[in-house]
Amino acid sequence: MRSPPPPAPSQGGSGYGTPYAGHMNQGANAGVGAPFAPAFGGFMNDPTAQMGFQLGKSAAVAGQEYMEQNLNRYVSISALKHYFNVTTSYVLRKLLLVLFPWRHKPWSRSQRPSSTGTQDQTSYSYYFLPPREDLNSPDMYIPVMAFVTYVLLSALLAGLRGSFHPEVMGTTFTYALFIVIFEILILKLGTYLLAITNESQLLDLIAYSGYKFVGVIVTLVISETVNLGQGTGGWASWTVFMYTFLANAFFLLRSLKYVLLPDSSAPTGSGMTHTVARSQRNRRTQFLFLYAYLVQFLFMWILSRQDSSTGRAGKVKGVL
């Protein structure tokens, strides 16, 4: 006996077939002989779509130019890029210089001449080398990164003590930024009263005011490690704090000398030389000493103050 042959497929399809079989067959039959077109091919070739893309690109370029023009009214973009022109080797060497500045020489910034003019008359001007080419040049990469690290570190220490709350980061950021702005105002007032002029003075002062956070971070990390998370207190914390404070003060004393006490033989950016009277030089020296030691001691102590009960830095209560 032989098994009966399988039933012939029905034209209407079996009851167990896919309900979309008819539609698929129709689509397949409709596509036979027709050229293949991607889903978005027609849209990309549409003149209206191309016009929309062109308008969007033009709007983006116009917005970028508008932002640059308005920002250049307050801060020069090209000058700001100069302070972020750093390398990894420069960052490591600069951090070592900030923490161990005792035997570093020389402290003067390197300059490069630039000639401008025509064939008949040529004038020379001098400009400072970027940080990646001069270790003594101030940068803003380290101060900005140290500032952000300080805020995150304060929140982390508060969390390790079990006293973290959402306001910690906002509060830390606010008073740290207030200290930096207040310090810059003190410097600007001092330079104004002492008739100190410098082409890149403001940006230099902003950069130098941020190096203190490197010493503050080192103080917090070592103090919390030695005290087992009980805040910054005891002889170990004071020892670390005094060292980082003295290192930062010595670093600023040497670095800011070219701004507050310019060398009479050193050319400026316009090729001219400075001439400072003896009495005025003495006043500038006193101001530099007070800023590097007295002002920095106060601000670094406030920033490195950590209360083990609340986790808030900068709370002046009791001793360090």
Backbone as CSV, one residue per row, in Angstrom:
resi,resn,N_x,N_y,N_z,CA_x,CA_y,CA_z,C_x,C_y,C_z
1,MET,0.842,-1.206,0.000,0.000,0.000,0.000,0.868,1.243,0.000
2,ARG,0.423,2.235,-0.738,1.161,3.501,-0.779,0.347,4.585,-0.100
3,SER,1.073,5.489,0.494,0.399,6.615,1.170,-0.193,7.533,0.124
4,PRO,-1.332,8.117,0.463,-1.965,9.024,-0.515,-1.085,10.250,-0.748
5,PRO,-1.140,10.818,-1.940,-0.327,12.015,-2.243,-0.788,13.222,-1.423
6,PRO,0.122,14.120,-1.155,-0.259,15.328,-0.374,-1.278,16.153,-1.123
7,PRO,-2.151,16.796,-0.363,-3.184,17.614,-1.039,-2.568,18.800,-1.743
8,ALA,-3.114,19.145,-2.851,-2.617,20.285,-3.638,-2.955,21.583,-2.920
9,PRO,-2.036,22.534,-2.931,-2.304,23.823,-2.248,-3.459,24.558,-2.879
10,SER,-4.260,25.115,-1.994,-5.418,25.860,-2.482,-5.014,27.242,-2.918
11,GLN,-5.734,27.797,-3.847,-5.445,29.137,-4.329,-5.697,30.186,-3.279
12,GLY,-6.625,29.935,-2.401,-6.962,30.923,-1.365,-6.077,30.836,-0.163
13,GLY,-5.207,29.775,-0.092,-4.331,29.631,1.067,-5.004,28.798,2.122
14,SER,-4.226,28.108,2.929,-4.730,27.271,4.006,-5.114,28.111,5.194
15,GLY,-5.840,27.478,6.109,-6.287,28.204,7.292,-5.173,28.501,8.268
16,TYR,-4.030,27.777,8.088,-2.910,27.988,9.008,-1.859,28.918,8.423
17,GLY,-2.084,29.506,7.293,-1.108,30.409,6.700,-1.125,31.764,7.381
18,THR,-0.124,32.560,7.082,-0.027,33.896,7.675,-1.079,34.805,7.082
19,PRO,-1.712,35.590,7.851,-2.749,36.480,7.295,-2.197,37.545,6.391
20,TYR,-0.829,37.723,6.424,-0.221,38.771,5.596,0.349,38.215,4.304
21,ALA,0.064,36.917,4.045,0.661,36.310,2.861,0.153,36.958,1.593
22,GLY,-1.143,37.260,1.576,-1.696,37.883,0.382,-1.094,39.238,0.109
23,HIS,-0.944,40.005,1.152,-0.365,41.344,0.986,1.090,41.261,0.584
24,MET,1.820,40.260,1.124,3.230,40.121,0.765,3.375,39.727,-0.687
25,ASN,2.505,38.830,-1.120,2.573,38.431,-2.519,2.252,39.583,-3.442
26,GLN,1.261,40.368,-3.034,0.913,41.517,-3.866,2.067,42.502,-3.945
27,GLY,2.724,42.702,-2.770,3.849,43.637,-2.789,4.995,43.115,-3.615
28,ALA,5.220,41.780,-3.536,6.315,41.201,-4.312,6.031,41.295,-5.796
29,ASN,4.756,41.003,-6.142,4.406,41.103,-7.555,4.478,42.532,-8.062
30,ALA,4.123,43.476,-7.176,4.156,44.874,-7.618,5.568,45.356,-7.814
31,GLY,6.524,44.703,-7.048,7.896,45.172,-7.155,8.650,44.568,-8.300
32,VAL,8.072,43.569,-8.949,8.778,42.925,-10.041,8.884,43.888,-11.205
33,GLY,10.096,44.059,-11.679,10.312,44.939,-12.815,10.399,46.401,-12.470
34,ALA,10.136,46.772,-11.186,10.221,48.185,-10.801,11.578,48.459,-10.187
35,PRO,12.172,49.587,-10.398,13.489,49.907,-9.827,13.388,50.030,-8.311
36,PHE,14.459,49.533,-7.600,14.484,49.589,-6.132,14.811,51.006,-5.670
37,ALA,14.076,51.493,-4.681,14.299,52.838,-4.136,14.357,52.730,-2.629
38,PRO,15.412,53.223,-1.946,15.479,53.169,-0.485,14.377,54.003,0.137
39,ALA,14.188,53.743,1.428,13.068,54.382,2.122,13.190,55.892,2.121
40,PHE,14.442,56.388,2.303,14.619,57.838,2.399,15.298,58.418,1.169
41,GLY,15.411,57.603,0.117,16.082,58.118,-1.066,15.339,59.281,-1.692
42,GLY,14.042,59.128,-1.796,13.268,60.210,-2.380,13.245,61.448,-1.518
43,PHE,13.291,61.235,-0.168,13.266,62.391,0.731,14.551,63.200,0.631
44,MET,15.693,62.508,0.550,16.970,63.227,0.476,17.121,63.968,-0.849
45,ASN,16.506,63.457,-1.883,16.601,64.108,-3.193,15.537,65.168,-3.391
46,ASP,14.680,65.327,-2.411,13.616,66.314,-2.522,14.211,67.716,-2.432
47,PRO,13.941,68.610,-3.375,14.480,69.976,-3.306,14.070,70.713,-2.038
48,THR,12.862,70.447,-1.546,12.430,71.114,-0.310,13.266,70.681,0.873
49,ALA,13.598,69.362,0.948,14.428,68.874,2.045,15.835,69.454,1.968
50,GLN,16.396,69.517,0.758,17.721,70.103,0.600,17.741,71.570,1.015
51,MET,16.686,72.289,0.672,16.600,73.692,1.089,16.528,73.801,2.609
52,GLY,15.794,72.871,3.261,15.717,72.885,4.725,17.056,72.623,5.365
53,PHE,17.828,71.678,4.795,19.157,71.404,5.330,20.066,72.624,5.174
54,GLN,19.992,73.291,4.069,20.822,74.474,3.847,20.462,75.595,4.825
55,LEU,19.173,75.780,5.049,18.748,76.797,6.002,19.214,76.455,7.417
56,GLY,19.130,75.168,7.800,19.598,74.770,9.121,21.087,74.975,9.285
57,LYS,21.866,74.638,8.262,23.307,74.843,8.316,23.648,76.323,8.408
58,SER,22.960,77.154,7.637,23.208,78.599,7.680,22.851,79.175,9.048
59,ALA,21.761,78.696,9.647,21.371,79.180,10.972,22.395,78.791,12.027
60,ALA,22.954,77.563,11.928,23.966,77.128,12.889,25.235,77.961,12.771
61,VAL,25.655,78.244,11.531,26.858,79.061,11.332,26.632,80.486,11.836
62,ALA,25.453,81.039,11.551,25.143,82.397,12.021,25.100,82.447,13.546
63,GLY,24.535,81.421,14.176,24.500,81.396,15.633,25.872,81.304,16.247
64,GLN,26.762,80.509,15.640,28.123,80.409,16.142,28.866,81.736,16.017
65,GLU,28.716,82.392,14.869,29.360,83.692,14.688,28.813,84.726,15.674
66,TYR,27.509,84.680,15.931,26.922,85.631,16.878,27.465,85.413,18.285
67,MET,27.587,84.150,18.697,28.116,83.854,20.024,29.563,84.301,20.153
68,GLU,30.367,84.051,19.121,31.768,84.446,19.176,31.915,85.962,19.220
69,GLN,31.104,86.664,18.444,31.193,88.122,18.444,30.807,88.705,19.791
70,ASN,29.747,88.200,20.407,29.329,88.724,21.706,30.277,88.299,22.821
71,LEU,30.835,87.099,22.718,31.781,86.660,23.735,33.095,87.409,23.639
72,ASN,33.498,87.784,22.420,34.742,88.519,22.247,34.677,89.918,22.847
73,ARG,33.469,90.414,23.133,33.364,91.720,23.788,33.935,91.693,25.196
74,TYR,33.869,90.543,25.832,34.322,90.414,27.218,35.622,89.625,27.342
75,VAL,35.748,88.548,26.578,36.931,87.703,26.652,37.382,87.377,25.235
76,SER,38.675,87.525,25.002,39.233,87.185,23.700,39.353,85.668,23.579
77,ILE,38.704,85.111,22.569,38.729,83.666,22.402,40.141,83.184,22.100
78,SER,40.859,83.905,21.246,42.231,83.504,20.920,43.135,83.566,22.135
79,ALA,42.942,84.592,22.977,43.744,84.695,24.204,43.381,83.600,25.193
80,LEU,42.104,83.233,25.237,41.680,82.179,26.155,42.221,80.824,25.714
81,LYS,42.287,80.584,24.414,42.845,79.326,23.922,44.316,79.198,24.287
82,HIS,45.003,80.320,24.403,46.419,80.297,24.771,46.620,79.628,26.128
83,TYR,45.707,79.830,27.067,45.854,79.300,28.425,45.478,77.821,28.519
84,PHE,44.850,77.276,27.504,44.510,75.853,27.498,45.386,75.063,26.536
85,ASN,46.409,75.684,26.022,47.349,75.020,25.117,48.396,74.283,25.950
86,VAL,48.017,73.115,26.464,48.874,72.365,27.371,49.068,70.943,26.835
87,THR,50.033,70.251,27.418,50.290,68.849,27.129,50.296,68.067,28.439
88,THR,50.294,66.752,28.321,50.313,65.910,29.520,51.593,66.108,30.314
89,SER,52.717,66.202,29.623,53.989,66.410,30.325,54.017,67.754,31.034
90,TYR,53.423,68.780,30.402,53.390,70.084,31.064,52.543,70.026,32.334
91,VAL,51.397,69.363,32.281,50.526,69.289,33.454,51.239,68.596,34.610
92,LEU,51.919,67.490,34.335,52.623,66.775,35.394,53.761,67.612,35.976
93,ARG,54.513,68.256,35.113,55.629,69.088,35.593,55.123,70.312,36.346
94,LYS,53.995,70.864,35.916,53.444,72.032,36.593,52.932,71.666,37.979
95,LEU,52.291,70.511,38.093,51.816,70.069,39.403,52.988,69.875,40.361
96,LEU,54.063,69.302,39.868,55.252,69.141,40.707,55.842,70.496,41.076
97,LEU,55.780,71.446,40.156,56.300,72.780,40.448,55.473,73.485,41.509
98,VAL,54.153,73.339,41.445,53.282,73.979,42.437,53.508,73.380,43.828
99,LEU,53.744,72.084,43.894,53.920,71.415,45.188,55.363,71.450,45.687
100,PHE,56.308,71.531,44.779,57.733,71.555,45.167,58.450,72.665,44.393
101,PRO,58.211,73.921,44.747,58.777,75.032,43.975,60.126,75.529,44.491
102,TRP,60.708,74.869,45.452,61.818,75.451,46.205,63.090,75.607,45.384
103,ARG,63.395,74.674,44.518,64.673,74.698,43.804,64.507,75.002,42.321
104,HIS,63.341,75.485,41.939,63.102,75.762,40.523,63.758,77.072,40.105
105,LYS,64.427,77.053,38.972,65.021,78.251,38.368,65.119,78.004,36.873
106,PRO,64.933,79.059,36.059,64.522,80.432,36.396,63.006,80.535,36.452
107,TRP,62.505,81.661,36.947,61.072,81.910,37.070,60.548,82.861,35.994
108,SER,61.414,83.432,35.222,60.974,84.375,34.190,60.305,83.639,33.042
109,ARG,59.323,84.273,32.419,58.601,83.687,31.307,59.363,83.889,30.013
110,SER,59.266,82.908,29.135,59.954,82.966,27.850,59.121,83.759,26.853
111,GLN,59.815,84.532,26.032,59.164,85.347,25.012,59.769,85.048,23.654
112,ARG,58.973,85.332,22.632,59.423,85.109,21.260,59.131,86.358,20.442
113,PRO,60.114,86.847,19.696,59.870,88.053,18.884,59.038,87.731,17.656
114,SER,58.252,88.704,17.256,57.433,88.594,16.056,57.563,89.887,15.267
115,SER,57.914,89.765,14.009,58.129,90.935,13.160,56.879,91.219,12.341
116,THR,56.521,92.488,12.263,55.393,92.954,11.455,55.801,94.199,10.697
117,GLY,55.173,94.415,9.537,55.459,95.612,8.769,55.734,95.288,7.322
118,THR,56.231,96.277,6.600,56.528,96.143,5.181,58.027,95.971,4.979
119,GLN,58.437,95.917,3.739,59.851,95.765,3.423,60.655,96.993,3.823
120,ASP,60.046,98.171,3.716,60.767,99.395,4.058,60.883,99.601,5.563
121,GLN,59.843,99.238,6.318,59.830,99.473,7.756,59.271,98.236,8.455
122,THR,60.072,97.700,9.345,59.694,96.482,10.075,59.747,96.764,11.565
123,SER,58.698,96.398,12.271,58.633,96.562,13.726,58.554,95.190,14.378
124,TYR,59.151,95.080,15.545,59.215,93.818,16.265,58.398,93.921,17.550
125,SER,57.668,92.893,17.824,56.904,92.795,19.059,57.192,91.435,19.698
126,TYR,56.953,91.347,20.997,57.242,90.125,21.746,55.947,89.580,22.323
127,TYR,55.834,88.282,22.316,54.663,87.632,22.914,55.141,86.432,23.731
128,PHE,54.387,86.126,24.785,54.743,85.030,25.667,54.437,83.692,25.006
129,LEU,55.271,82.721,25.279,55.059,81.384,24.743,53.894,80.710,25.453
130,PRO,53.192,79.807,24.788,52.072,79.094,25.437,52.584,78.158,26.515
131,PRO,51.708,77.684,27.379,52.150,76.808,28.473,52.877,75.554,28.013
132,ARG,52.473,74.973,26.910,53.111,73.733,26.466,54.572,73.941,26.095
133,GLU,54.984,75.186,25.846,56.362,75.490,25.492,57.120,76.204,26.609
134,ASP,56.428,76.600,27.658,57.073,77.332,28.748,56.445,76.891,30.067
135,LEU,57.234,76.276,30.930,56.728,75.783,32.207,56.292,76.918,33.114
136,ASN,56.888,78.091,32.991,56.547,79.228,33.847,55.311,79.984,33.380
137,SER,54.757,79.606,32.251,53.560,80.286,31.746,52.326,79.825,32.506
138,PRO,51.464,80.753,32.936,50.231,80.336,33.630,49.251,79.695,32.667
139,ASP,48.523,78.726,33.160,47.507,78.056,32.365,46.206,78.037,33.150
140,MET,45.129,77.710,32.472,43.825,77.602,33.122,43.317,76.165,33.176
141,TYR,44.032,75.262,32.560,43.594,73.864,32.596,43.704,73.302,34.008
142,ILE,44.859,73.480,34.645,45.049,72.960,36.003,44.122,73.651,36.998
143,PRO,43.994,74.992,37.015,43.058,75.612,37.953,41.614,75.155,37.777
144,VAL,41.145,75.027,36.527,39.761,74.607,36.305,39.552,73.166,36.758
145,MET,40.479,72.274,36.395,40.364,70.878,36.806,40.484,70.742,38.325
146,ALA,41.367,71.532,38.934,41.503,71.470,40.392,40.246,71.992,41.085
147,PHE,39.636,73.017,40.532,38.399,73.554,41.100,37.284,72.512,41.064
148,VAL,37.116,71.867,39.910,36.077,70.836,39.785,36.392,69.656,40.694
149,THR,37.661,69.262,40.753,38.046,68.146,41.617,37.781,68.457,43.080
150,TYR,38.019,69.699,43.470,37.769,70.089,44.868,36.289,69.956,45.222
151,VAL,35.414,70.391,44.322,33.975,70.283,44.579,33.552,68.820,44.675
152,LEU,34.019,67.989,43.744,33.654,66.571,43.762,34.260,65.865,44.974
153,LEU,35.490,66.238,45.339,36.133,65.615,46.494,35.398,65.958,47.784
154,SER,34.950,67.183,47.926,34.196,67.572,49.121,32.900,66.778,49.231
155,ALA,32.229,66.580,48.102,31.002,65.771,48.123,31.309,64.310,48.432
156,LEU,32.421,63.789,47.904,32.796,62.400,48.171,33.124,62.190,49.649
157,LEU,33.875,63.114,50.243,34.221,62.996,51.658,32.972,63.074,52.539
158,ALA,32.038,63.932,52.148,30.787,64.012,52.903,30.011,62.702,52.803
159,GLY,30.045,62.081,51.624,29.363,60.804,51.474,30.017,59.697,52.276
160,LEU,31.354,59.697,52.340,32.043,58.684,53.132,31.764,58.837,54.625
161,ARG,31.486,60.059,55.059,31.142,60.268,56.462,29.670,59.980,56.742
162,GLY,28.904,59.738,55.695,27.483,59.509,55.870,26.674,60.768,56.067
163,SER,27.218,61.912,55.683,26.511,63.180,55.875,26.262,63.895,54.550
164,PHE,26.226,63.134,53.453,26.005,63.764,52.150,24.535,64.131,51.981
165,HIS,24.300,65.295,51.414,22.962,65.732,51.025,23.092,66.521,49.737
166,PRO,22.035,66.663,48.969,22.152,67.284,47.643,22.721,68.695,47.660
167,GLU,22.597,69.406,48.774,23.066,70.783,48.807,24.583,70.895,48.956
168,VAL,25.284,69.785,49.217,26.723,69.856,49.486,27.479,70.383,48.272
169,MET,27.213,69.810,47.099,27.938,70.220,45.898,27.624,71.663,45.526
170,GLY,26.356,72.047,45.612,25.992,73.421,45.288,26.601,74.425,46.247
171,THR,26.577,74.097,47.548,27.157,75.001,48.538,28.661,75.121,48.365
172,THR,29.329,73.979,48.156,30.780,73.989,47.974,31.171,74.774,46.737
173,PHE,30.450,74.553,45.648,30.752,75.280,44.411,30.544,76.781,44.597
174,THR,29.499,77.176,45.321,29.172,78.595,45.474,30.242,79.331,46.260
175,TYR,30.600,78.810,47.438,31.557,79.573,48.239,32.969,79.471,47.672
176,ALA,33.320,78.359,46.977,34.631,78.281,46.328,34.728,79.302,45.196
177,LEU,33.661,79.429,44.410,33.644,80.424,43.341,33.662,81.836,43.915
178,PHE,32.972,82.050,45.022,32.978,83.361,45.672,34.375,83.728,46.138
179,ILE,35.107,82.774,46.681,36.471,83.042,47.134,37.369,83.414,45.965
180,VAL,37.235,82.696,44.853,38.054,83.002,43.677,37.741,84.404,43.150
181,ILE,36.457,84.748,43.040,36.077,86.075,42.544,36.544,87.163,43.501
182,PHE,36.374,86.938,44.793,36.809,87.925,45.777,38.322,88.122,45.735
183,GLU,39.047,87.044,45.531,40.510,87.144,45.432,40.930,87.928,44.196
184,ILE,40.240,87.693,43.076,40.562,88.433,41.854,40.259,89.919,42.028
185,LEU,39.164,90.244,42.724,38.852,91.644,42.986,39.926,92.296,43.845
186,ILE,40.453,91.573,44.820,41.543,92.115,45.643,42.769,92.386,44.784
187,LEU,43.088,91.465,43.895,44.238,91.659,43.021,44.026,92.830,42.061
188,LYS,42.826,92.925,41.490,42.558,94.022,40.568,42.602,95.364,41.284
189,LEU,42.087,95.421,42.506,42.151,96.655,43.269,43.587,97.025,43.576
190,GLY,44.388,96.038,43.948,45.793,96.317,44.226,46.549,96.782,42.998
191,THR,46.317,96.147,41.861,47.001,96.573,40.644,46.547,97.954,40.194
192,TYR,45.283,98.281,40.460,44.795,99.618,40.099,45.419,100.688,40.986
193,LEU,45.464,100.446,42.287,46.035,101.431,43.203,47.532,101.590,43.009
194,LEU,48.199,100.537,42.588,49.646,100.593,42.390,50.014,100.901,40.944
195,ALA,49.022,101.212,40.103,49.247,101.600,38.707,50.044,100.535,37.962
196,ILE,49.596,99.283,38.105,50.251,98.163,37.431,49.447,97.823,36.192
197,THR,50.086,97.824,35.058,49.421,97.510,33.791,50.121,96.334,33.141
198,ASN,49.314,95.474,32.542,49.821,94.300,31.851,48.802,93.909,30.802
199,GLU,49.281,93.489,29.626,48.380,93.203,28.524,47.447,92.033,28.832
200,SER,47.950,91.028,29.501,47.140,89.844,29.815,46.957,89.704,31.321
201,GLN,46.797,90.830,31.998,46.808,90.816,33.457,45.632,90.042,34.042
202,LEU,44.409,90.302,33.586,43.229,89.685,34.171,43.263,88.173,34.037
203,LEU,43.537,87.665,32.841,43.575,86.228,32.638,44.701,85.581,33.425
204,ASP,45.827,86.265,33.547,46.926,85.734,34.355,46.526,85.624,35.816
205,LEU,45.855,86.647,36.332,45.448,86.628,37.731,44.411,85.543,37.998
206,ILE,43.496,85.334,37.042,42.515,84.265,37.198,43.213,82.906,37.247
207,ALA,44.219,82.736,36.392,44.941,81.465,36.373,45.699,81.237,37.682
208,TYR,46.401,82.257,38.153,47.201,82.090,39.368,46.321,81.909,40.607
209,SER,45.130,82.470,40.601,44.260,82.328,41.770,43.723,80.916,41.932
210,GLY,43.813,80.088,40.906,43.268,78.737,40.978,44.261,77.673,41.381
211,TYR,45.556,78.019,41.438,46.551,77.004,41.784,46.471,76.593,43.253
212,LYS,45.845,77.388,44.083,45.728,77.034,45.493,44.923,75.756,45.706
213,PHE,44.019,75.441,44.764,43.192,74.248,44.923,44.019,72.963,44.859
214,VAL,45.181,73.020,44.224,46.047,71.833,44.195,46.515,71.498,45.606
215,GLY,47.004,72.502,46.344,47.429,72.278,47.712,46.277,71.912,48.632
216,VAL,45.108,72.507,48.398,43.941,72.194,49.226,43.521,70.743,49.027
217,ILE,43.539,70.262,47.795,43.169,68.868,47.518,44.139,67.912,48.203
218,VAL,45.437,68.206,48.113,46.430,67.348,48.777,46.208,67.350,50.282
219,THR,45.907,68.513,50.850,45.652,68.596,52.287,44.448,67.763,52.690
220,LEU,43.366,67.846,51.925,42.157,67.090,52.256,42.382,65.588,52.156
221,VAL,43.052,65.154,51.106,43.238,63.720,50.902,44.113,63.131,52.006
222,ILE,45.249,63.772,52.289,46.152,63.239,53.322,45.512,63.340,54.699
223,SER,44.835,64.441,54.988,44.217,64.609,56.306,43.126,63.581,56.546
224,GLU,42.279,63.357,55.559,41.211,62.376,55.717,41.766,60.962,55.830
225,THR,42.876,60.692,55.150,43.479,59.365,55.249,44.092,59.134,56.626
226,VAL,44.808,60.131,57.132,45.451,59.991,58.437,44.419,59.963,59.560
227,ASN,43.400,60.807,59.459,42.387,60.904,60.521,41.245,59.912,60.361
228,LEU,41.332,59.048,59.347,40.314,58.012,59.143,38.911,58.604,58.994
229,GLY,38.811,59.654,58.188,37.512,60.234,57.884,36.916,61.083,58.970
230,GLN,37.732,61.587,59.895,37.210,62.400,60.987,37.406,63.901,60.742
231,GLY,37.610,64.283,59.490,37.771,65.694,59.181,39.221,66.125,59.209
232,THR,39.451,67.395,58.963,40.804,67.953,58.954,41.102,68.515,60.329
233,GLY,41.806,67.775,61.111,42.173,68.219,62.442,43.379,67.451,62.928
234,GLY,44.072,67.982,63.929,45.239,67.313,64.474,46.532,67.830,63.870
235,TRP,47.641,67.340,64.448,48.947,67.843,64.027,49.292,67.434,62.600
236,ALA,48.833,66.252,62.155,49.137,65.808,60.797,48.489,66.734,59.760
237,SER,47.245,67.120,60.001,46.560,68.018,59.068,47.208,69.387,59.039
238,TRP,47.579,69.876,60.212,48.242,71.178,60.256,49.596,71.137,59.553
239,THR,50.318,70.033,59.698,51.624,69.917,59.043,51.489,69.933,57.529
240,VAL,50.546,69.145,57.018,50.326,69.112,55.566,49.825,70.454,55.070
241,PHE,48.912,71.057,55.824,48.372,72.348,55.405,49.459,73.417,55.356
242,MET,50.309,73.467,56.369,51.358,74.489,56.393,52.340,74.288,55.243
243,TYR,52.634,73.037,54.911,53.561,72.815,53.800,52.938,73.261,52.476
244,THR,51.703,72.820,52.191,51.069,73.201,50.925,50.841,74.711,50.849
245,PHE,50.545,75.337,51.992,50.368,76.783,51.994,51.678,77.495,51.674
246,LEU,52.767,77.089,52.319,54.061,77.728,52.063,54.531,77.476,50.639
247,ALA,54.283,76.277,50.123,54.665,75.984,48.743,53.882,76.854,47.765
248,ASN,52.582,76.999,47.983,51.759,77.843,47.109,52.152,79.313,47.226
249,ALA,52.449,79.765,48.447,52.850,81.160,48.641,54.179,81.446,47.940
250,PHE,55.124,80.535,48.066,56.417,80.722,47.395,56.258,80.696,45.885
251,PHE,55.393,79.800,45.390,55.134,79.722,43.956,54.531,81.026,43.433
252,LEU,53.550,81.581,44.141,52.934,82.836,43.717,53.905,83.993,43.842
253,LEU,54.714,83.986,44.890,55.666,85.076,45.094,56.640,85.170,43.938
254,ARG,57.085,84.032,43.444,58.018,84.026,42.327,57.323,84.245,40.988
255,SER,56.143,83.664,40.824,55.478,83.726,39.527,54.878,85.096,39.251
256,LEU,54.280,85.730,40.271,53.637,87.031,40.079,54.629,88.184,40.067
257,LYS,55.873,87.880,40.236,56.867,88.955,40.257,56.934,89.678,38.920
258,TYR,56.754,88.943,37.825,56.860,89.588,36.510,55.649,90.475,36.228
259,VAL,54.513,90.234,36.954,53.321,91.059,36.766,53.385,92.304,37.640
260,LEU,53.698,92.115,38.930,53.710,93.239,39.868,55.040,93.965,39.895
261,LEU,56.131,93.253,39.625,57.460,93.856,39.643,58.167,93.546,38.336
262,PRO,57.728,94.138,37.233,58.343,93.814,35.943,59.784,94.263,35.889
263,ASP,60.579,93.448,35.215,61.990,93.761,35.062,62.159,94.927,34.103
264,SER,62.997,95.884,34.483,63.188,97.077,33.649,63.891,96.763,32.347
265,SER,64.605,95.644,32.282,65.327,95.285,31.062,64.561,94.324,30.170
266,ALA,63.407,93.837,30.671,62.637,92.862,29.897,61.665,93.578,28.982
267,PRO,61.625,93.250,27.696,60.686,93.897,26.785,59.274,93.409,27.016
268,THR,58.323,94.275,26.766,56.917,93.912,26.868,56.417,93.476,25.506
269,GLY,55.118,93.276,25.431,54.552,92.827,24.174,54.714,93.836,23.054
270,SER,54.821,95.107,23.373,54.989,96.131,22.340,56.443,96.472,22.087
271,GLY,57.375,95.756,22.766,58.777,96.018,22.565,59.340,97.080,23.478
272,MET,58.507,97.710,24.342,58.973,98.728,25.265,59.472,98.075,26.540
273,THR,60.137,98.836,27.375,60.661,98.350,28.643,59.994,99.096,29.782
274,HIS,59.940,98.438,30.951,59.324,99.022,32.127,60.363,99.795,32.933
275,THR,59.904,100.846,33.551,60.723,101.606,34.475,59.883,101.900,35.709
276,VAL,60.258,101.312,36.858,59.501,101.429,38.081,60.347,102.174,39.105
277,ALA,59.759,103.206,39.720,60.472,103.961,40.750,60.716,103.081,41.970
278,ARG,61.723,103.465,42.755,62.088,102.650,43.901,60.970,102.602,44.942
279,SER,60.351,103.756,45.236,59.275,103.791,46.224,58.066,102.963,45.763
280,GLN,57.738,103.073,44.491,56.620,102.305,43.967,56.936,100.807,43.962
281,ARG,58.166,100.484,43.699,58.569,99.082,43.721,58.463,98.510,45.129
282,ASN,58.785,99.306,46.135,58.664,98.838,47.516,57.201,98.578,47.884
283,ARG,56.307,99.456,47.446,54.885,99.238,47.731,54.364,97.991,47.026
284,ARG,54.802,97.772,45.818,54.380,96.578,45.097,54.914,95.314,45.769
285,THR,56.128,95.372,46.268,56.700,94.224,46.971,55.904,93.904,48.228
286,GLN,55.507,94.921,48.973,54.703,94.701,50.169,53.340,94.109,49.829
287,PHE,52.719,94.617,48.778,51.425,94.075,48.358,51.557,92.623,47.923
288,LEU,52.615,92.308,47.177,52.828,90.935,46.734,53.046,90.002,47.914
289,PHE,53.791,90.456,48.918,54.039,89.632,50.096,52.744,89.390,50.874
290,LEU,51.944,90.438,51.063,50.684,90.280,51.791,49.725,89.354,51.047
291,TYR,49.677,89.478,49.733,48.779,88.613,48.960,49.237,87.165,48.998
292,ALA,50.529,86.931,48.814,51.029,85.561,48.720,50.957,84.827,50.045
293,TYR,51.059,85.549,51.161,51.106,84.873,52.456,49.828,85.079,53.274
294,LEU,49.444,86.314,53.510,48.299,86.555,54.379,46.985,86.149,53.714
295,VAL,46.746,86.640,52.500,45.489,86.352,51.800,45.384,84.873,51.470
296,GLN,46.460,84.276,50.997,46.426,82.852,50.647,46.226,81.970,51.871
297,PHE,46.803,82.360,52.998,46.614,81.569,54.219,45.136,81.548,54.617
298,LEU,44.492,82.700,54.572,43.083,82.777,54.946,42.206,81.962,54.009
299,PHE,42.388,82.124,52.713,41.531,81.439,51.751,41.788,79.932,51.745
300,MET,43.033,79.514,51.818,43.328,78.078,51.822,42.833,77.414,53.102
301,TRP,42.878,78.122,54.207,42.366,77.561,55.450,40.845,77.376,55.387
302,ILE,40.148,78.346,54.819,38.692,78.220,54.673,38.343,77.065,53.748
303,LEU,39.064,76.933,52.634,38.754,75.880,51.676,39.092,74.489,52.201
304,SER,40.116,74.384,53.026,40.522,73.080,53.539,39.822,72.713,54.837
305,ARG,38.953,73.589,55.326,38.210,73.307,56.555,37.138,72.291,56.271
306,GLN,37.175,71.142,56.929,36.188,70.086,56.753,35.616,69.720,58.114
307,ASP,34.305,69.857,58.253,33.621,69.513,59.490,33.161,68.066,59.387
308,SER,33.647,67.222,60.293,33.330,65.797,60.227,31.864,65.510,60.500
309,SER,31.148,66.413,61.149,29.742,66.146,61.471,28.803,66.506,60.341
310,THR,29.147,67.543,59.578,28.268,67.971,58.491,28.862,67.757,57.123
311,GLY,30.208,67.589,57.036,30.836,67.390,55.743,30.951,68.648,54.936
312,ARG,30.717,69.815,55.523,30.792,71.068,54.798,32.149,71.699,55.025
313,ALA,32.775,72.120,53.922,34.050,72.792,54.010,33.820,74.279,54.138
314,GLY,34.821,74.936,54.673,34.749,76.377,54.764,33.941,76.875,55.947
315,LYS,33.521,75.996,56.833,32.737,76.420,57.997,33.716,76.781,59.109
316,VAL,33.877,78.046,59.379,34.857,78.505,60.345,34.273,78.331,61.726
317,LYS,34.734,77.279,62.413,34.260,77.014,63.750,35.347,76.219,64.466
318,GLY,35.827,76.712,65.551,36.875,76.046,66.272,38.197,76.155,65.547
319,VAL,38.986,75.112,65.599,40.273,75.104,64.957,40.218,74.187,63.766
320,LEU,41.315,74.146,62.963,41.355,73.357,61.749,41.207,71.875,62.066
